[in-house]
């Protein structure tokens, strides 16, 4: 077991494969039994291959991923005349390997012409996987049929017969590949890690079958590492990470292990798509069989963890029928994973853009448009915070099974409070949807989303992309410009998608096109709000009568003419990078990359403390809270990049000479084991900070298989390499090199430094200790010097690597400086850190303040290493019974006692609701201090409510502990869980979680510090609300009911709208709570209810008579609530003199009949109120309380009237009275029909 070595075994005599040099290859076959042994269960150092070659020596073949067959220069050369069957245990991206356990047919190259996962087909036609490095013997059969040119490769476990169905099969004539006489044998190779390859037996035959094998030797007994190490490696495979910011979202975490099995190991066949944020896989949750979409955020993503947190924070608590619901998330080894509902019909963009194969009719398109508009209105106005999506586009609109449009991908979302502005100075979004004002200022607002939505409207109506290239001239055509030209010519409908045919509503199409142009206005204050957009789309309001000159003259063509392409991020070649999902032009905190950089002479980072204004992090790169820049972690085959975002001017002119520059930095590398490495880091000067197409492993995230060595790279680097790659002429696995456009260093040296005495001192790059590096380039002498030393040592007088090289042809005028790092295969993962960095042009880099640099985390690689070596010795057989056994008995007894105290229950119905929403009873017990009476907020027929403070987050909560004497009990508990648990709206009391134990039912809500609305009304309360506060509460509750009836994924009928169920938060916003009686049904269907439920005084007469609850039932109760708030009276009051019940609706109506309806207002309002608003609320309350459900308005209409978007219809008391509305409660039913209790439970026997 030697690293970076090859092994060959050939039959010494040549085999004649052709009758003549130009003849065809004869049939041949071979079979052999092999085994691969690795010292660790999941680590291997490359595989082996059966080979047919012209020579036995295979000159210049290298080890590692070349398997001892080829090298960097001759791989793929037809002159090789090599045919091989590879058994490979490493996945190499450059060779298009399917995985790290595969079999492939190779012809002159290690890029297989055909390959398959290792395994075999049994008699039942089922595929069975085999693990090549399982240490177990396996047999392989290879057959080539000369006449048909068919190549079949089969394999099976040792002693199993040859499968009838081959594993890999292809038709390929080998006559041009094989010479007349060839040699047959085997080749294998090791890489950075070690393994052993065994061949137990082999037979070969030409023009006939290979003879069967018998009497094979036994494999040596492998001394696998102890059980501790194997278990540790298995845990490491599914290990996860949890940081402080995740505490609030812990309930939504899913196990990586579950997601791994749900997606069958994230196989490519389940890949739904890839984008700027990573890849999305389809999966099925094992227990619930729910279909999911798993977004595995790419570590090459330019955003990474920061945007992942953004998506968790924003979408985790949101719920809307037109948003893609987030089911949960997971994070491990900086793998960022989001789990969404699976949307079977994919994204909207695949149904647009000049395609006739799959398209949508106009009714479907307008449905999608309305859905996305509703989602944006919810984000901007109805959720608890303002959410600016910042990436509204067709690719982010997904279609569910009914082709409803759902807005997804919140990776760029920004949140701010209602009435405040988001603090953003970074441009983000997709080129073509970016608002000009956003690009110019970096500030994002709700108008930014409106602009993008306008472009989306035009896309849907026209079936064209936002920007298209004209084939003839190569000119970019902006969709907004294209549509407005049709409008100017008086034929705007000609801009519609020709795939719509004749089945469309001309008025709607014209309205959508004009609204799209209106929303795409270059001036943000001219664009409509999403509330106005919804009115226009639903026909509640008419679009303003504008001409194209009105809009054109005011800047409608803002995309094209409002800013130049210089405002956007461009690559060195001048090509716009906006084709990627995220235009990351201003990662530096708001400054444009195109700005002049000649003034930037130097910069210094004594630690990298967030927020980093001028450092862009890509891939694995992250910043720790204490200021360390982590370039990589232990993720496999990944890269990490960190660049200074502003370009540095290295030349005074494009053809000038490079100025002098210098840099110094402090770094450290922490591998998991002292005997393994990864692939190092590099200081880089590059033309583009994204380093497009760069790969991991030995390419260090700088180049790839095809561009390594290309002069057009324009890359200068200093590599700190911890792995020896023979093809790059590396001197060892611990060296420093100067690289120019290639990883074959122009000069390199073993890592170390020269001390004052002239002695060379070795340094180990993977020692885990911090070290400092200095790089100096002299523009006059072209001298490049690289030095290094241990941390806190001064710069050595003699450089480690020195060479004279003019790099004026390498560097462009403006370049980017930064760092690149990469991890290896399973054999080499490490965490690399930067502690500090300074850079200077035309002068020395400023010195680092070493005392201010952040400290490295504690690193103890030998702890695991030594422990696994000496584990058995460390445990004394006498120490266990004398000390540990009594302690263990006591500990077990203590744990069992506490578990009984805090035991919980879980039933089948809870699995469907999701266990991840549960909280531990123990946490709630301590949060409420044991449910003490002094923390009791109130009691009711549903149980008691306690105030609490969560121990870790210090968050105030309200815990409703459902009484076991409740007549509803578990059934209502389930109802509340199902309904409110997934809902999210700024005017709904959020359900944070729940718990259940020993039939105790507990719901956990946000704590509302100002209590319920009813305590501020009724008979001169101590604390009252003014009119502005009351109208704000009314509008909030109306918005909540509109969300429940129209906007949530199902229709929710609350059935208990009343003042005591409206709670007031810290800002006195009204929030609707208590969903214990709620009923759900699908949109367009009616709930199946036969049970009367609600509170006397708010009950709809129609509901009492029929038992049927509808959304009109809630509207009736809301009407009563309106009258309560305006009048300050209860729905039913007892007259002191006569003892007669006075119904509030009757009482207000009488004032209206008498012509003085304002006299019904609450006297506590004084004179500080809007008479018009009070009159509207009183009349609207009466209108909603109509005894006829069909005469009541919808909550959408109610919102329009309350918001002032529409005027309330002119009605007289006689209009309402003749409609059978007023006095409906009093005269439409007798007291016998109802039960005057808080919860009307009249039909518990069989009703719902």
N, C-alpha and C positions, 0 to 999 in steps of 0.2 A: 504494500500500500504506500506508494510514493506519489507525491503531488506533481502535476504537470508533466506526466510521462506517458509514453505509448507502449503498446505491446503488440507484436505481430507473430502469427503462426501460419505457415504456408506449407502445402504439399510441395515437396522439393521438385518433382518432375512436372514439366508443362503438360497441359491437357489440350488435345486437339479438338477445337470446337467447330471448325469448318473443314470441308474437304479441299477448298482452295481459298486463297486470300480474299477473293471477291465473292465467295459463296455465301450461302445462308447458314445461320447458326443451327447446329443440331439440337435436338431435344436433350435436356439434362435435368437432373434432380439431385437434391441433397437433403439430408436430415441430420439434426444434431441436438444434443441435450446440453443446456447451459444453466448457469446460476450466477446471480450477481449478489455480492455481499458488501454491505456498508456497515461501518462500525456503529452507526446510529440508525434508528428505524426509518426516519424520513429524509435522511441526507445521503446524497449520492454524488459521485464525481463523474458524470457522463457515462455513456453506454458502450456497446460493442456492435460489431457488424460482421456478417459473412461477406466475403469479398471475392470478386473475379477481377484480376488485374494483370497487366502485361509484364510486371516484374514483382518480385517478392520484397524488394526493398522499399517501395513507395517513397522515393526521395523527396525530401523537403516537407513531408507531411508533419503536421503539428498536433499537439495534444489539445485538451480541452474540448470545445464543441466541434472541432474538426475530426474527432474520433480516430486520429492517426491515419486518415485517408487523404486529406488535402491540406492546403494552407490558404492564407488570405488571398494570394494572387492567382492560384490555379483552380480555385473552387468554381465550378461551372464551365471549365474549359473542355471543349469536345475532344481535344487531343489527349485527355487523360486516359480514355478507353477503360473506364472502371465501372463495373456494375456491382451494386452492393444491396444487401438487406440490413437495415439498421434496426437495432433494439435500443432505443434512446430513452434515457431517464432524466433528461433536462429539456425544458422548453426554450427554444431559441426563436425569438421573433423574426430575426433576419432570414431564417430558413423556413418560416411559416409553419413551424411545428404546431400540431393541434393541442398538445399538452406535454406534461413531463413524464409520460408513461405511454409510449407509442411505438408502433412498428411501421417502417416505411421502405419503399423501393426507391433506391437512389441510382441515377445514371449520370456520371461525371460531375455530380454536385450533391451537396448535402441538403438541397431543397428537393424533397422527395417528389417524384412524379405521382405517387399515390401513397397515402398513409392512413392509419387507423389507430384508435385506442387499442392498447394491448388487451387481448382476450380471445375467446373462442365461441363458436356456435355449437350448441349441443344438439341432441337428436330431436328435441322438441322445437327447434328453431329459435331458442332463446339465447341471447347474447350474455356471456358470463365474463366479467372483468378478471384480468390477471395483473398482478403487480410485479413488474420486472425485477425490482430490487427487494423482493420478499424473502430472499435467501433460499427460496425453494427451487428445485430443479424443474425445468420446463422443456418441452420438445418443440422444435420448429421444423416444418417441411417447406421446401422450396421446389417448385416444378415449373419448367419452361417447355412449352410445346413448340417445336420447330415449325411445323406446317401452319398452325394457327397463330403463332407468336403470342400465345397467352402465357402470362406470368401469374402464378398462384402462390401465395404465401399463407400458410396455416400454422397455428400453434395450439398447444393444449397442455394441461398439467402433466407432469411426469407419470407414465404408465397409462395414460388415457390414449385411446386409439385416435388416429388422424381424423379430424372433423370432415364431414362430407362437404360442408360449405366453407370455402377459404375465407381467411380474415381480410386479406388484401388481394385484389385481382385486377389486372389491367392487360390490355392488348398492346404490345409494343415490340416491334421488330428490333432485335439486338444486333443485327448483322453489321450495322455501321458502328456499333459500339465495341464489340469484341473483335479482336484480331484472330488470326487462324489458330495460334497457340497462345494459351493464357495460363495463369497460375491461380489456384483457388486456396482460400484460407480464411483467417480471421484477423480482425484488427480491433483494438480497444484503446481507451485513453482515460486518464484521470485529469481532473481540473484542479481548482484550488482545494477541493476536498478529496478525500481518499475513498477508494472502493476496490474490491477484488472481483475479477471476472473469470469464471471457470467454464471449461468445455469438458463434459464428462464422456461424450462419445460423438462420433461423426462418421457418416458414410456419404459417398458421392458416386454418381453414375452418369455416363453419357450414352445417349440412345437406349435408355432403359431406366427403370426405377432404381433409386439408391437402395442398396441392401439394408434390411432391417438391422436394428442395433440390439445387442445383448451383452450381459456380463459387464455392466458399467460400474466404475468405482464409486465409493461413497464420498459425499462431500465432507470436508472437515467440520468438526463441531464448532459452530460459531459461538463465541463468548459475547453474547449481546450485553449491552449495558444494563445496569440493575433496574428494577421495577420503578424506583423513584424517578430515574431519568426518563423512562418511557412515559410515565404518567405526566411528568412535567412537560414533555414535548406535546402530548395530546392536549393538555390544558392550554398550552401556548398556541395551538392551532386555532382554538376557538376563544382565545383571550379577548377581553374587551377593555375599554378605557372609560373612566368616568372622571370628569373634571368638575370644579366647583359650580360653574355656570349651569351644569346639567341638573343640579339638584331639583329645580322646579319642574323639570320635565321627566324626572325619573319614572313616573308612572306610565309614560308612553314608550319606554324603552322595550325593545324586543330583543331576544337572544340571537346572537349571530348564528349560533348553531341551528336554530329553527329556520332562519332565513336561508342558510346554506342548504338545508335539506328541502326547503320549500321550492327553491330554484334548481334543485338537483346539482348543486355545486357551481352555480352561475355558468352553466354551459352555453355555448354560442347558439345552439339551436333554440334556446329560449330568449335570445337577445331580441328585444323589441326595437332598439335603436340606440344611437349614440349622439352626443352633442357636446357643446362647450363645457357642460358640467359633468359629463361622464356617461355611463352606459345604463340602460334600463332593461331589466329582465322580467319576464313573466314568471309567476310562481303560484303555488297552491299551498296554503297553510295546512300542515299535516292534520291538525285536530279538527278544525272547523271546515276544511275543504273550501275555504274562501279564496277566490282568485285575487291575486295581488300583483301590483307592479312595483318592483324593487329598483330604486334609483341608487346605483353605486357610484358615488361621486368620484370622478377620476382624480388621481393624485397629480395628474398633469394639468388639472384645472387651474386657471389663473386666479381663482377666488379661494377655493379650498375651505378651510374650517370656518372662516369668518362668515361667509355666505351660508354655510350649513347651519350655523347658529341662527342666522337671520331667518332662515326658513322654519326652523324649529320654533322660534319665538313667535313668528307671525301666524303661520298656518295651523300650528298645533291646536290653538283654541278656537279657530274659526270654523263655522259650519254654515253652509249655504248650498242650496240645490244646484247652483251653477259654479261651484268651486270643486276642484278635485280634492276629495277628503284625504287628509293625512292620517293613516292608521297607527303609525308608530315609527320609531327610528332605532338605529343602532350605530355604535362607533367602536372601532377596534383598530389598533395600530395605525391610527390616522386614516382608516378607511371610513368614509362617511356614507351612511346608508339611510335612505328614506323609503318608507313603505306606504304606498298609496293604494286606493281602490283601483282595480284593473279596469281600464276603459276599452271595451272590445273593438270599438270602431276607429281607434287611433286618433291622430291629430287632424285638424281641419285642413292643413295645407295640402294633404295628399288628395283632397277632393277638388282642388282649384288648379289654376295654372295650365290652361290649354290642354286639358286631358278630357277625352270623351269616354274613356273606359269606365271610370268611376266618378260620378258627379252628384251634386245635390240639387233637387228642385228648389224653386224660389221659396215655397212654404217652409222647407227645411232650413234654408239659408236665413230667412227672416227670424225663424225660431232660434237659431244659433246666435244671431246678432242680439236679439232681445235678452237671451240668457247671459251673454257676456256683459251687456250693459247693466243688467240687474246685479251681476257679481261685482262690477266696478262701483256701482252706487253703494252697495253694501260695504265695500272696502273703504270708500271715501267718507261715508256719512253714518253708517249704521253700526259698524263694529265698535268695540270699546275704545280703540285708537284709530287714527287715520292711517290707512295702509296705502302706500304708493308702490304699485307693483313694479314699475320701471322696465318691464319687458313684455308688454302686451303685443302679441303677434300671432299669426295663424298657427305657427308651430307649437305654441303654448296653449292653444285651445283644443281640448280633447273632447271626443264625442262618446257618450255612453251608449248603452244598448238601444235607447230610444232616440238617438241622435240629438240629445240635448247638448248644447255647448257648455263645457266646463273649463274655467280658467285655471291653469296650473302653473307650476314652476315659479316658486317665490324666492328663488336664490338671490335675487337682487332687491327684494322688497325692503323698504324703509318705513319705519313707524314713527309717528309723532302724536302728541295729544291734540284733541280737537281744539281748533283756534290757534295752534302754534305751527311753526314751519319746521320741516325736517332739516337737520344740520348735515347737508351733503355738499361736498365740493368736488365730487368725482363723477365724471361722465360714465354712465353705464347703460347698456341697452343693446339693441341690434340696429345696425346701419340701415336706414330706410324708414325706421319707425321713430328715430330720435328727434325730439322737438328742437328747433334752432336755439331757443332761449336756454334749454338745458345744456346744449353743447357749448354755448358762449359763456355761460356763468357757472356751470357745474351744479346749479341748484335744481333739485327736483321738486315738483309739486303735483297736486292732483291734476293740474292742467297738462302736465307731462304725459300722464296716462291718457287723458282725453285726446291729445294729439295722436298718440299711437293707435287709439281706438278709431279715430277718424281714418287713418290709413287702412286699418283692418276693414272698415266699412267699404272702402273703395275696392279692396282686394276681393271681398266676398261678392260684390255686385259686378265687378269687371272680370274676375277670374284671371287676374294678372298679378305678378309680384310687385312689391313697392318700387324696385329698381330693376330695369331690364336693359340688356345691351342690344343695341341695334346692330344686326349682323353686318350690314353693308358698311356703315361708317365707324362702327365700334363705339358710338356715342351712348352715354347713359341716358335712359329715358325714365324720368321720375313719374310715377303713377299720378300724383297730384297734378302735375303740369299737363299730363296727357288728358286727364278727365276735364280739366277746366278749359282746354282748347275746344273740346266738343261742345261745352256749354256756351262758350263765346260764339261758336258757329251756329248756335240755336238748335243743336241736335244732341243734347246730353244723353239721350237714351241709346244712341249709337255706341256709347262707351260700355254698355252692359255686356256681360259674358255671353258670347254666341251659343254656348252650350245650354243656356236656359231655354232655347227654343221659343215657343209661343206661350208656354204655361207660366205666366208671371203677371203680377199686378203692376201695370205701368205707373200708377200713382205712387205705389210703395217703392219701386225701383228708383224713380226720380227723386223721391224724398230721401232715400238712403244715400244716393250719389251726392246730393246737395248738402246733406248733413255731414257726410264724410269730408267734404271740402270745408265746411264751416268749422268742424272739429280740428282740421289740419291747418288752421290759421296760424301764421307765424307769430302773431301777438297773443300771448297767453290770456290776457284779460278779455279778448274778444271771443275766445272759445266758450261754448256752453258748459255748464256743469253736467255731471252724469245724471243728476235729478232732472234737468231740463231735457237731456237726451232721451231719457225714458219716456217723458211726456210726449215728445215728438214721435218716438217709435211706436208707442201704444195708441197714438191718435188722440190723446187727451188734450194736446195743444197743437196748433198749426205752426209749421216751420215759418219763420219770418220771410216775407216776400222780398228776397234779395236778387239782384242781378249779378252776373259774373264780374261786371265792372266794380260793383260795390265791394266784393271780396278781393278781386285782383288789385284794385287800387289801394287796398289796405294790407296787402302782404300775404295773400293766400298762397303764393308760390314760394313760401318760405323755405321749403326743403332745398329747392334748387338754388334760389337766389339769396336766401337769407344768410348763408354762410358758405365759405369755400371749403374745398376738400382739405385744405391745409389745417383746418380746425380738427380734423379727424386723425386718428392714428394710422400712419402709413409705414410700410416696411421699407427696407433699404432699396428695393427694386421699384418702389413707387406704387406697388399694388395695395389696394385697400384691404385691410384685414377684417373689415366688417362682415365678411362672409362667415366668420365664426359667430357663435351665439353671442358672445359678449365683446363689445367694443371696449377694450380696457385702456382707453387712451389716457386716462388721468388717474392712475393709481397713486400718483404722488401727492394727492391731497388737493387737487384742483388746478395745478399748472399744466398747460398743454405741452405735449411732447414736441410740438413744432416750434416752440419759442426758442429764441436765440440762446445758445449756451456758452457763448464766448466769454461771458462774465464768470462762469463757474470755474474757479481755480482749485478749490480744495473743499473737502468736507471731512468730518470726524464723527464716529459713533463710538462713544464709550459705553457700550451696551446698546441693545436695541429695544428701547422701552416703548410699548404701544401708547398711543397710535403712531405708527410710522408714516410720516407724510411722504417721504421720498424713496421708500423701499418697496418694490413689488415682490410679492411672494408667490411662487408658482409650484405646483406639484406638491411634494411632501413638506416644503418649507413652511414653518410656522414660527411664531414668537412666543416664548414662555412668559408668564407673568413677571418674572424677575429680570427679563431683558436679554435672555439668551436667544440667539437665532438658530433654530434647529433646521438644518438643511435636509436631513433624512431621519427616518426612524427605522424600525425593524420590519417595515413592509417590504415585500419581495419585488424585485424587478421594477423599481420605481425610481424616478428622478426628483431632485429638488433644486429649484433655481431661486436666487435672490439677487435682484439687480437694482442699482440706483436708477430711478425712473427718468431722470433728465439726461439727455445726451451730452457727452463731453466732447468739446472741440479739440481734436488732436492735431489738426493742421490749419494753417491760415488760409489755404486754398485747396481745392480738391486734388490738385497735382503737386502740392507742396510736400515738405518733409515733416515727419512726425516730431512733435515737440518732446522735450524731456518730460518724463512723468515718473512718479514713484507711488508705492502703496505699502502699507504694513497692516497685518491683521493677526489676531490671536485665535487659534482654533483648537479643537480637541475631538478625538474620535473614540467612541465607546462601543466596542463590539460586544455581543452577548457572551462570547467565550474568548479567552486569550489566545486560543489556537486557530480561531477563524478570523477572516477579514471580510471586507466587502469589495468596494472598488474605488474608494478614495473620493477626494474633492479637488476642485481646481479653481484658481482665480482666473477670470475670463474677461477679455476685451472682445466684444462681438458687435456686429452691425445691427443685430436685432435681439432684444432681450428675451424673446419667446423661444429662441433656438428650436425652430420648427423641425419636426421629424427626428429630433435627437432621441436616441434610445438609451436604455439603462445599461447595467452590467459594465463590461470593459470599455464601453464607449463614453462613460462618465457623464452622460447627459449632454455631451457636446456635439457628437456626430452620429452617423449611422453607417450601416454596411456599405451604402452606395456613395455617400458624399465624403467619407473619411479620406483625406488627402486631396480634396478638390480645392484649387486656388480661389474659387469663387466664394468659399466659405467666409473669408475675411475674419478669421478668428485667431487671436493670440491668447495663449493660456499658460499657466504654470500649474502643473499637476502634482498632487500629493497622493501617490498611488500605493495602495496596500495589496495589490494583487499582481502577479507576474503573468503577462500575456505575451507568449512567444512571438506572435505575429507582429507585435509592436516593438520587438527588440528590447523589451523591458529588462533591465539588469538584474532585478530581483523583485521580491514582493513587498518592498519597503523603500521606495525611491522617490526622488523629486526630479521633474523634467520640465524643459521648456518646449512647448508645442506650438507649431505654426500651421494652421489649417489641417492638422493631422495629429493622431495620437502616437505616431512614431516620432518620438522626441528628437529635436535637433541636438539636444545636449541633455544628459541626465546624470544623476549620481545617487548612490545610496543615501538615505536620509541621515543627517547628522550636522555637525558644525565643527569649526576649527577654533580651538581655544587660544588663549594668549601665548601659550608655549609652542604653538604650531602643531599641537596634537589633534588628531581627528577623533571626535567623540560621536559614537553612534546614537541615534534617536529612533525610538520605535513609534511609528505614526499611530498605531492602534494601542498605545499604552494607556489611553484614557486620561493622560495628563495634558494640560494646556501647553502649547508651544507657539512661538511667534515667528512670523515669516516677513521678510522684507524683499520687495521687488523694485529694482531701479533700472530705468532706461535713460541713457544719455543721448539726446537728440543730435549732438555734434559728432561723437565718436561711434554712435550706434552700439554702444556696449550695453549688454543685458546682464545684470547681476542678480542672483537669487541667493539669499542668506536665510538661515533659520537658527533658532536657539531655544533652549528651555524657557518657560515663562519666567519673567523678571530678570533674565540674563540680558545684558546689553548686546547690541548688534555686533556680530563678529567682524573683525577687520578684514578677514579674508572671506570672500563669498564661497558658497557651496557649489554653485553652478555659474559659469560665466562664459559668455560667447559674444562675438561681435557680429551683429546681423542688422542690416537696415530694414526696418519693418514698414517703410513708407508705402510699399506696394501691397502690404497686408492690410493696414488700417485705412479706413475711409476718413473723410474729413470729420464727421461726427460719429461717435461710437458709444456703446453702452458698456459699463463696467459692473462686474458682479461676481457671483460664485455659482458653480454647478457641482452637483454631487449625485451619486447613483449607488443603488444597492444591487447586489448580485442575485444569483439564484438562491435556492434554499440554503446553500452552503455559506453564503456570506451576507449577513445583514448587520447593520450597525447604525448607531445614532451619531451624527456628526454635528458639531456645534461651532458657531462663531461667537466669540465673546466681545470683540471690538474690531473696528476697521477704520482706517483713514486713507485718503487718496489725495494726490496733488498733481497738477500740471504746471510745468515751468517752475518747479520748486519741489522741495522735499515734502513728503506727506507729513502732516502734523503728527507729533508724537501722541501716543495713546496714554491716557491717565490710567495706569494699571490698577491703582487702588480703587478706581470707580467701576471697574469691570465686574459684571455679575459673576456669581459663583456657580461652578458646575454642580449638577446633582451628584449625590453620593453614588459612586460606581464600585460595585463589588463583584466583578466577573468570577473571581477565583472562589468566591463563597459557594456558588453552585458547583463549580468545577471540582473544588477540593472535597466538598460535601459528598458529591456522588462517588468520588474515588475512595473515601474513607467512611462511608455511611455506616456500614456494619460495625466498624470499630468504635464509632462514636456513641453507640448505644450499649451500655453495660447490662449484662444479663442479671446482675445483682441490683443494679440501680432501679430497674423497672418495678419489681415486686415491692421493694422497700419504700419507695417514694411515690411512684406514679399511680399504682393501682389504688391505694386508699384515696388519693387526691382525685383520681378519675371517678371513683364511686360517688364521692361527695359532689363533684361537678355535675355528673349525670343527674343525680337526684335534684340538685338545684335547678338545672335547666328544665327538667320535666315538670317541676312545680310551677315555674314561671310560664311554661308553655300552656299548662292547664289554665292558668290565670288569664292568659291572653289568647286562648284558643279561638279560632274562627271557623266558619263553615263556608262551603262552596257547593252550590248545586248546579245542575245541568244548564238551567236558563242563564246562569251568570257567565258561562263559557261563551255564549253567543254575544253577550254584552261586552265581553272583553275583560279579562282579569287585570289588565294593565291599568285600569282605572281604580283599582282597590287601594285603600290605605290600610296600614296595620292598625289594629285596635290599640295596640300598645302605644303607638304614637298619638292617637287621639286621646287616650287616657291621660297621658302626661300633658298634652296640649291644654286640656280642660281642667287640669289639676284634680283628676279623679271625678269629674262631673259633680263638682260641689255646687250647693245651692246659691252661694254668693256669685257664681258665674252664670246663673240661670237668667236667660233673656226673656223667656215667656213659655207658656204651656197652652196646649189646645187639644182638640180631640184626636189630633194626629200624633201627639207626643210632646216632648219638651225640647227647647232649643237652648244650647249653652254657647257662651263665648269661649274661644280658646286662642292660643298662640302656638303655631307649629314650632317645635324646639329648634330645628336647624335653620329654617328660613326667617323666623320671627314674623311670619305672616299671620295676620289676624283672620280667624275663621269663625263661622257659626256652624255648630254641629247639631243637627236635628236628630234626636234619639227617639225613634218612633215607639210610642207606648205599646206594650203588649196587650193592653186593654182596648186598643183601637179596634173599631168594628171593621176597619178595612185591613189593617195589618200588612201582611206580606204582599198582597195583591196590589195595593196602592203604591207600596214601595217600589215594586217592579215597574209600575206605570211611570213613576217619576224618574226612575233610572233610565228607562228606554227613551223618554221624551227629552228631558232637559240635559241628559248626560252628553249628548252630541251637539247640542245647540250652542250658538255663540252670537250674542248681539249686545250692543252697548246698553240696551234697556231691558235686559233680562238678567236676573240674579244668576251668576254663573255657578253651576255645580262643579266643584273641584274634584270630588271623589266620593267614594262610599265605602262602607264596611258592614260586615254582618257576622254575628257570633251568637251562639246559643239563642237563636231567634230574636236577638236584639238587632234592630234595623237602624243604621246610622247613615245620614247624608251630610256631606261636608260642603258648605257654601262659602263664598266670599262674605266677609263680615260687612254689613251695612251700618255704619256708625250712627246714622240719623233715624234709624228705626222705620216704622211703617207710616204711611200717609195719614191714616185715620187719626193719629194722635195730634195732628196739626189742624184738624177740622172739628166741627161739632161743638156748639155751645161755649163759645169764648175760651178756647184752649189757652194755656199759659204761653205757648210758643205758636205763632201762626206763620203762614206763608203769605207773602205779597203776591200780587197778580202775576208779575213776571215769572216768579218761581212756580206758580200754579200752572200757567200755560206751558211752561217748559216741561213740567211733569206730565201734563196731558199729552203733549206731542210725543214724549218719550214712550208712553204706554201705547199710544196709537201706532208708533213705529214698530214696537215689539209685536203687537198683534198682526200688523201687516206682514212682518217677517214670518210669524207662525202660520198664517193662513196662505201666504203666496210664495214666500222666498225660500223656506227651508226645504229639505229634501222630501219631506212628507207634509201633509196638511196636519196641523196640530190645533185641536179645539181645546182651549184651556178649561172651560166649564166652571171657573170659579174666579172670574175677574171681579175684584172688589177693592176698596180702599186699603183694607188691612193686608192684602196680598201685593200691594205696591210699596216697595221699600225704597228708601232714599239713601243714596251713597254720600260720600264726603262733600260732593259739590251740589247736593240736593237734586241730582238727576233721578227721575223716576225709573224704577226697575221692577218689572213684573216677576213675581216668584210663585212658589207653591204649585207644583204641577201634579199634585197627588191625584187629581180627578181628570187629568188630561187624557184625551183620546186621539189616536193617530189614524190616518187613512191616506191612501195614495191620492195624488193630484187628479181630479176628475172623477173621484169616487166618493161615496158617502160612508161615514163611520157606522158600524153596526152596533148601535146603542139602543137599549130598551129601558134603561134605568134613569130616573130623574136624579140629577145630582147638581148641587150648587148651594147658594146661600139665599135664604128668603129675603126678598127685596130686590134681588138682581136676576131672579129667574124669569126666563122668557116664557110667556103663557103657552106658546106653541110647544115648547119643550116639555112643559108640565102635562099638557093634554096628550101628547103622542109618545113621550119618552125619547124622541129622536133629537139628538144634538147636532147642530150644524155650525158653520162659521157665523151664521146670523144669530145664533145663541150668544156668542161672545160679543157681537155688535150690540145686542140689547143690553147686556150687562155693562158694556163700555158707555152706552148712553146714560145709564143710571149714574155711573162714576162721574161723567161730565157734570151732571146736575149737582152731585155731592160737592165736587170741587168748587163750582161756581157759587153754590148756595151755602155751603158750610153746614149742611143738614144731613141726617142719616136717611137712608132710603125709606124707612118706615119709622115714624115717631108716634108716641101716644099723647093725645091731647090731655092736658092736666085737668081741665074742667069736666069734659064729657067722657074721658077715657076711650074716645074713639081713635082708631088707627088712622093716621094721616100718611098717605102715600106721596112721596116726593114728586113723582111725575104729575099727579093730579094737582098738587099744590102749585107747581111752577106753571102748569097749563092755565090755571085760573088767572094768574097774574097776566098772562099773555092775552087771554080773552078780554080782560079788563083794559088792555092797552098800556099796561105799565110793567112789562116783563122784567125791566131792570130792577124793579123793587124786590125781585126774588133773590138778588145777589146777596152774598155773605156780608153782613154789616161790618165784620172785622176787616174788610178790604179798605175801609175808609174812602178816601177820594183818589188814591193812587192806583188807578186802573184805567184800561183802555175800554171805553164804553162799547165801541164797535166789536171788539174781541169778546167781551163778556156776553153781549147779545148773541153773537155767532155761537158761542159755546152752549148757551142755554137752548137756543133753537135746535142746534145740532144734537144736543142731548135728547130732546123730544123726538127729533126725527129718527134717531137710532133706536128709541124705545117704542117704535111702532109695533102694534100687536100683530100686524101682518109681516112675516119674515121677508116676503118679496119686496115690500116697500122700504125696507131698511137699506141704507147705502152700504157699499163694501168698505173695508178698511182702507183700500187705496183711495177711494173718493173722500173718505174722512180726512186722510192725510193731506190731500190737495186743499181742502177747505181750511183746515187748521194752519197749513203753511202759507195760505194766502195765494196759492197758485191759481185757484179758481174761486169765484164768488159763490156763496151759498145761494141756492135757488130762492127766489122771492115767494115765500109761503105765508099764508094767513092761518090763524087758528082753525078757521072753518075748513081749509084744505086738509089739514091733518085729521080733524075730527071726522070729516066725511069719509076719510080713508080708513076709518076704524082703528085709529091708532091710540089716541089718548084714552085714559081710563081703562085700558085693556087689562091691566093687572087687577084693578079693583073690581071691575064689573065682568070681566071675561071669564072668571073662574071663582069658585067659592073657596072658603078657607078649608073646606073638607078635602079639596084636591091636593093640599100640600101639608107638609109637616113643618111647623115653625121652629126648626132647629138650625144650627149653623150649617150642618151638612145634611141636605135632604137625602135621606136614605130610604125612600118610600118603597123602593122595589128591589130590595136585596135578594128576594127569593126568585132567582132565575133571571133577573135583568142584568144589564151591564152598565 
